[in-house]
């Protein structure tokens, strides 16, 4: 199967959001470093309100530990109760997977290229270019490169403010 480009993926986003919108129940726990109260306590970090438009990838921090990410958008939908974020990630072969995590939001992955292992609640699944993976709020998960070359995938997160 050919890989999807950004334009083709953008055409899928409304359907993915509709699916994810039904999966945004609350979950226990949250991985440190996610949006939420800043270090040292205090009120949750305010996110901008999102409006319709075109979002270009933002500059990333470069390759760190075999991982690179470019955010497209992050904020709250106009209703004020749904947080939306989208980024593109690249993992090099042999890069360690991120720590097992859980979130209050749901995540949708769309593989662009390569083959990945998607760990969900104790089970490893293989994802290839063109596949979509879904992690519902509260699921334990990680994604790792299973290829000899780099992998690339889009991530859309939808859920309550965190």
Secondary structure in CASP SS format (residue, H / E / C, confidence):
PFRMAT SS
TARGET T0000
AUTHOR 0000-0000-0000
METHOD secondary structure of the structure
MODEL  1
X C 1.00
X C 1.00
X C 1.00
X C 1.00
X C 1.00
X H 1.00
X H 1.00
X H 1.00
X H 1.00
X H 1.00
X H 1.00
X H 1.00
X H 1.00
X H 1.00
X H 1.00
X H 1.00
X H 1.00
X H 1.00
X H 1.00
X H 1.00
X H 1.00
X C 1.00
X C 1.00
X C 1.00
X C 1.00
X C 1.00
X C 1.00
X C 1.00
X C 1.00
X C 1.00
X C 1.00
X C 1.00
X C 1.00
X C 1.00
X C 1.00
X C 1.00
X E 1.00
X C 1.00
X C 1.00
X C 1.00
X C 1.00
X C 1.00
X C 1.00
X E 1.00
X C 1.00
X C 1.00
X C 1.00
X C 1.00
X E 1.00
X C 1.00
X C 1.00
X C 1.00
X C 1.00
X C 1.00
X C 1.00
X C 1.00
X C 1.00
X C 1.00
X C 1.00
X C 1.00
X C 1.00
X C 1.00
X C 1.00
X E 1.00
X C 1.00
X C 1.00
X E 1.00
X E 1.00
X E 1.00
X E 1.00
X E 1.00
X E 1.00
X E 1.00
X E 1.00
X E 1.00
X E 1.00
X C 1.00
X C 1.00
X C 1.00
X C 1.00
X C 1.00
X C 1.00
X E 1.00
X E 1.00
X E 1.00
X E 1.00
X E 1.00
X E 1.00
X E 1.00
X E 1.00
X E 1.00
X C 1.00
X C 1.00
X C 1.00
X C 1.00
X C 1.00
X C 1.00
X C 1.00
X C 1.00
X C 1.00
X E 1.00
X C 1.00
X C 1.00
X C 1.00
X C 1.00
X E 1.00
X E 1.00
X E 1.00
X E 1.00
X E 1.00
X E 1.00
X E 1.00
X E 1.00
X C 1.00
X E 1.00
X E 1.00
X E 1.00
X E 1.00
X E 1.00
X E 1.00
X C 1.00
X C 1.00
X E 1.00
X E 1.00
X E 1.00
X E 1.00
X E 1.00
X E 1.00
X C 1.00
X C 1.00
X C 1.00
X E 1.00
X E 1.00
X E 1.00
X E 1.00
X C 1.00
X C 1.00
X C 1.00
X C 1.00
X C 1.00
X E 1.00
X E 1.00
X E 1.00
X E 1.00
X E 1.00
X C 1.00
X C 1.00
X C 1.00
X C 1.00
X C 1.00
X E 1.00
X E 1.00
X E 1.00
X E 1.00
X E 1.00
X E 1.00
X E 1.00
X E 1.00
X E 1.00
X C 1.00
X C 1.00
X C 1.00
END
